[in-house]
Amino acid sequence: MRLSFIRPISCCAVSSPTTLVKPQTPLFLRPPTFKTTLTDLKKWHLWAKSLASSVGSAFLNLDNGPDSNQLLRELNWLIEDAIGTPKSILEQPHKSRNGNSTVLIRTCLDELYVLWKQRVEERRPFQYVVGCEHWRDLVLSVQEGVLIPRPETELIVDLVDEAIKENEELRDGLWGDLGTGSGALAIGIARILGSKGRVIATDLSPVATAVASYNVQRYDLEEKVHVKQGSWFEPLRDNEGEFVGLVSNPPYIPSKDIGGLQAEVGRHEPRLALDGGASGMNDLIHLCDGAVSMLKPGGFFAFETNGDEQSKFLVHYIETKKQGSFSKVKMVSDFAGIQRFITGFRGR
Amino acid sequence: MTVNSLKNHPHLAGEICVTLNWQEIKELKSVISECEDDKDMQQMASEVLSEATEGEKKFQVLLLKSLLPKDDADERDCILEVRAGTGGEEASLFAMDIFKMYEKYSVKKGWKYEVLEVAESDLKGYKEAIASISGTSVYRKLKFESGIHRVQRVPVTEKAGRVHTSAVSVAILPQADQLDVKLRNEDLRIDTYRSGGSGGQHANTTNSAVRITHMPSGITVSIQDQRSQHMNKAKALKILCAKLYEIERLSNQSSRSKLRLKQIGSGDRSERIRTYNFPQGRVTDHRVGITTHSIDDVLQGDDLDAFIDALLLREEMDAIALFSST
């Protein structure tokens, strides 16, 4: 199975919307049907710890990747996800259990060796290794071909929540999540909407739509969230002018920067979800243009950007090129102090 | 007085019960004196009389208790903070033992014990550990655990076999929400103390640590153990609210409840409240002067009630004493 997960980027292209992609089950949801002994598991743990420690701050200095401490924390989470009875079995004093006692795990021990090697040596993102990402209060399934939702993006749900609290009409309307990826924003928003509130989530990638549908189903939201495959607004033509809100975390990295990305991102995450063209703003501009006709008067939008420079540009773009279409357009910072989002309302 | 208006005066209801009971007792006494010839009747009456007298005593105690001033935090959930004090690694190892003692105790009580943050020492002990405990009367039961817990034992790190004395501090804070402490968003600064970089799509990190600074008080809380930024933030906020609530409580306490606290112990983290002596297998609580010789049972959370019940009883007696003296 080595390297089989690295797909050529072109495979995510438009041509075959009927492609059936079977989403992978995250490690923590698989049944604990594999057996190993405590001794063997401890041996693996020691090996994995020393592999993590050998990294030191090499990746950090190279491309802002993880250092040993971070890898060791991930190792604990891998154990948490992989072991049937997670009660810190490896930490228990020797007296209570002997080395031959059986431990139930969710994948075979050989696979744990392979997974940890991939994590450290190939810089495979931890979230792909365990097949999930903890995001807000959700645990979302992710796999190669789907962007791993970022902590910064969590804030968009808070921004939507604030907008809804100010205008309760938004709670029972139609929302759109464009380029949904794993479905994170669509699911996060669906959970704060009222009984009549709905979300349509779109994505060009069949892998993303399959994974998003799986996550929607896991959170029992099939009634509230519809996942549609297609480019940006294309699958939404029937609902033009009906949206009370639009959110998106579109690709925004300028093409020239893709080569220098942190290995976890550049080598493993889908370029389709990262590359925003020469300026990085091709898709963001397309979204700002489209929002004019898609949003109802008073409707809200929140888009994530590459940060300060792009946010400033887009606010200026909306104020000059889309004069009169939007009101209260502003930039919002993430917790690192970067102007990460632009938000605003469709004029009434 | 109607039944409905009684509902608004539960202590009066108790009083009326006592009055009714008194009447019954009076009647029973006269039955006994009037039926000297009917031994059976007399016997029956005196049995009923002793029951009624017993019941009346219980009523009186309940009535008294209902009139005692209560700590309004008693029914709240709590935040437990355990910190290794003097004694280096040994103190950290004991901090872990204490932290786990409360976990086991909580499980036995059917409470929810949620670890919020653990800072490990080199030998896998705990330099600092924080948990949230929720359930029925959690704060009431645990409030007297705040203070310095001292340990005397031969540390695993000690080659010559000498007994060392180390200390661990425990703080129990009632939980509070943002409304309790009137927390305003504009008073908070939230940041991710991570090294630079462009963030967003550029970075794949599982580090979602969050630091919250409450600007008016300067209190900061950082949480990094959770797997999402949202959860780190939620936990940090929870701890911050508990800290602010405690500050507010301490400054608002009337002189009367301060006096009550004084009698059991200041609740001050710097007061030595308990000693765990391993060579002698005993645990002593210095406030109620109780010693148990089953140190293992205490650390397994089995015998902790011996102290907790004694402290609660003491609190009640102090309150009664104070009540009847005023």
Interface residues (C-beta under 8 A of the other chain):
Chain A: L60 N64 P66 Q70 R73 E74 W77 E91 P125 F126 Q127 H134 W135 R136 D137 L138 L147 I148 R150 P151 E152 T153 E154 N249 P251 Y252 I253 D257 L261 Q262 E264 V265 E269 A273 L274 E304 N306 G307 D334 F335 A336 G337 I338 R340
Chain B: K124 I190 D191 T192 R194 S195 G197 S198 G199 G200 Q201 H202 A203 N204 T205 T206 N207 S208 V210 Q226 R227 S228 Q229 H230 M231 A234
